[in-house]
C-alpha cells in the first residue's frame, strides 16, 4: 500500500514540476519581451529554471512523504508548507547559486512575487482538478446507487 501511495505522490509532483516549469517559463518570457531582464544566455536561464523547478518538486515529494500527509492537501497549513518548499529553493538557488537576483536589494521582491504566482497557479490547477475528479466520482457513485436501487425494485 505504501508503494501505491508513493507512486501516486510521484505522479502528483511530477505533474507539478511540469506545470510549474511551464508557468514560470511563460512568466519569464512575458517579463523578458520588451526588456533585458535576462541579460545572459536565455537557454542557460531556462536550464537553471528547470533545475529549480525539479528541486522544488523533489523537496515537496520528500516533505509530503516524511509528513505522511493524507488529510486535506488543500488546507491553509499545507498551502503554506508548500509555499515554503517553493520559496527556499528559489531564494537559495536563484540568489547565491544562479545569481538571478541579489538577496540584499529590492529586486528580491520580483522573484518572491513570481514564485507566489507560480505556486498559487499550480495549486489552483490541482485544486480545480481535485474538485472535478471528486464531482465525477460522486456522480458515478450516485449512478451506481440508483442502478442498484432500480435493480432491487425490479426483482
C-alpha positions as CSV (number, residue, x, y, z in Angstrom):
1,X,0.0,0.0,0.0
2,X,2.9,2.4,0.8
3,X,4.3,1.8,-2.7
4,X,1.0,2.7,-4.2
5,X,0.8,6.0,-2.2
6,X,4.4,6.8,-3.1
7,X,3.7,6.3,-6.8
8,X,0.6,8.5,-6.5
9,X,2.7,11.2,-4.9
10,X,5.4,10.8,-7.5
11,X,2.9,11.3,-10.3
12,X,1.4,14.3,-8.5
13,X,4.8,16.0,-8.0
14,X,6.0,15.0,-11.5
15,X,2.9,16.8,-12.9
16,X,3.5,19.7,-10.5
17,X,7.1,20.0,-11.9
18,X,5.8,20.2,-15.5
19,X,3.1,22.7,-14.7
20,X,5.2,25.0,-12.5
21,X,8.1,25.0,-15.1
22,X,5.6,25.9,-17.8
23,X,4.0,28.7,-15.9
24,X,7.4,30.0,-14.7
25,X,8.7,29.9,-18.3
26,X,5.7,31.8,-19.6
27,X,6.1,34.5,-16.9
28,X,9.8,34.7,-17.6
29,X,9.1,35.1,-21.3
30,X,6.4,37.7,-20.7
31,X,8.7,39.7,-18.5
32,X,11.6,39.5,-21.0
33,X,9.6,40.6,-24.1
34,X,10.4,44.3,-24.0
35,X,13.2,44.4,-21.6
36,X,16.6,42.9,-21.0
37,X,15.6,41.3,-17.7
38,X,17.7,38.2,-18.7
39,X,21.0,39.6,-19.9
40,X,22.7,36.3,-20.1
41,X,22.1,33.2,-22.3
42,X,18.3,32.5,-22.2
43,X,19.0,28.8,-22.7
44,X,21.2,28.7,-19.6
45,X,18.5,30.5,-17.6
46,X,15.8,28.0,-18.8
47,X,18.0,25.1,-17.8
48,X,18.6,26.7,-14.4
49,X,14.8,27.3,-14.1
50,X,14.3,23.6,-14.9
51,X,16.7,22.6,-12.2
52,X,15.0,24.9,-9.7
53,X,11.5,23.5,-10.6
54,X,12.8,19.9,-10.3
55,X,14.4,20.6,-6.9
56,X,11.1,22.1,-5.7
57,X,9.2,19.0,-6.9
58,X,11.6,16.7,-5.2
59,X,11.6,18.8,-1.9
60,X,7.8,18.7,-1.9
61,X,7.8,15.0,-2.5
62,X,10.2,14.4,0.3
63,X,8.2,16.7,2.7
64,X,5.0,15.1,1.8
65,X,6.4,11.6,2.2
66,X,8.1,12.4,5.6
67,X,5.0,14.0,7.0
68,X,2.7,11.3,5.5
69,X,0.1,13.9,4.6
70,X,-3.1,12.2,3.6
71,X,-5.5,14.7,5.0
72,X,-6.8,17.7,3.1
73,X,-3.9,18.7,0.8
74,X,-5.7,22.0,0.1
75,X,-5.8,23.3,3.6
76,X,-4.1,26.6,4.6
77,X,-1.3,24.8,6.6
78,X,-0.5,22.6,3.6
79,X,-0.6,25.6,1.2
80,X,1.9,27.5,3.4
81,X,4.2,24.5,3.8
82,X,4.2,24.0,0.0
83,X,4.9,27.7,-0.4
84,X,7.9,27.3,1.9
85,X,9.0,24.3,-0.1
86,X,9.0,26.6,-3.2
87,X,10.5,29.7,-1.6
88,X,13.6,28.0,-0.1
89,X,15.0,26.6,-3.4
90,X,14.0,29.7,-5.4
91,X,15.7,32.1,-2.9
92,X,18.7,29.9,-2.3
93,X,19.3,28.7,-5.8
94,X,18.1,31.8,-7.6
95,X,20.1,34.2,-5.5
96,X,23.5,32.9,-4.4
97,X,23.8,29.9,-6.8
98,X,22.5,31.1,-10.1
99,X,22.8,34.9,-9.4
100,X,19.4,35.7,-10.8
101,X,19.0,38.4,-8.2
102,X,20.7,39.9,-5.2
103,X,19.3,39.0,-1.8
104,X,20.2,42.4,-0.4
105,X,18.2,44.6,-2.9
106,X,14.6,45.5,-3.6
107,X,14.9,43.2,-6.6
108,X,14.2,40.2,-4.4
109,X,10.5,41.2,-4.4
110,X,10.2,40.3,-8.1
111,X,11.2,36.6,-7.6
112,X,9.1,36.4,-4.5
113,X,6.0,37.7,-6.4
114,X,6.8,35.3,-9.3
115,X,7.2,32.3,-7.0
116,X,4.0,33.1,-5.3
117,X,2.1,33.5,-8.6
118,X,3.6,30.3,-10.0
119,X,2.8,28.3,-6.8
120,X,-0.7,29.8,-6.4
121,X,-1.5,29.0,-10.1
122,X,-0.2,25.4,-9.8
123,X,-2.0,25.0,-6.5
124,X,-5.2,26.3,-8.1
125,X,-4.9,23.9,-11.1
126,X,-4.5,20.9,-8.8
127,X,-7.4,22.2,-6.6
128,X,-9.7,22.5,-9.7
129,X,-8.6,19.1,-10.9
130,X,-9.3,17.5,-7.5
131,X,-12.8,19.1,-7.4
132,X,-13.6,17.9,-10.9
133,X,-12.4,14.4,-10.0
134,X,-14.5,14.5,-6.8
135,X,-17.6,15.6,-8.7
136,X,-17.1,12.8,-11.3
137,X,-16.6,10.2,-8.6
138,X,-19.7,11.4,-6.7
139,X,-21.7,11.2,-10.0
140,X,-20.5,7.7,-10.6
141,X,-21.4,6.6,-7.1
142,X,-24.8,8.2,-7.4
143,X,-25.4,6.4,-10.7
144,X,-24.3,3.1,-9.2
145,X,-26.6,3.6,-6.2
146,X,-29.6,4.4,-8.5
147,X,-28.8,1.4,-10.7
148,X,-28.7,-0.9,-7.6
149,X,-31.9,0.6,-6.3
150,X,-33.6,0.2,-9.6
151,X,-32.4,-3.4,-9.8
152,X,-33.8,-4.2,-6.3
153,X,-37.1,-2.7,-7.3
154,X,-37.3,-4.8,-10.5
155,X,-36.5,-8.1,-8.7
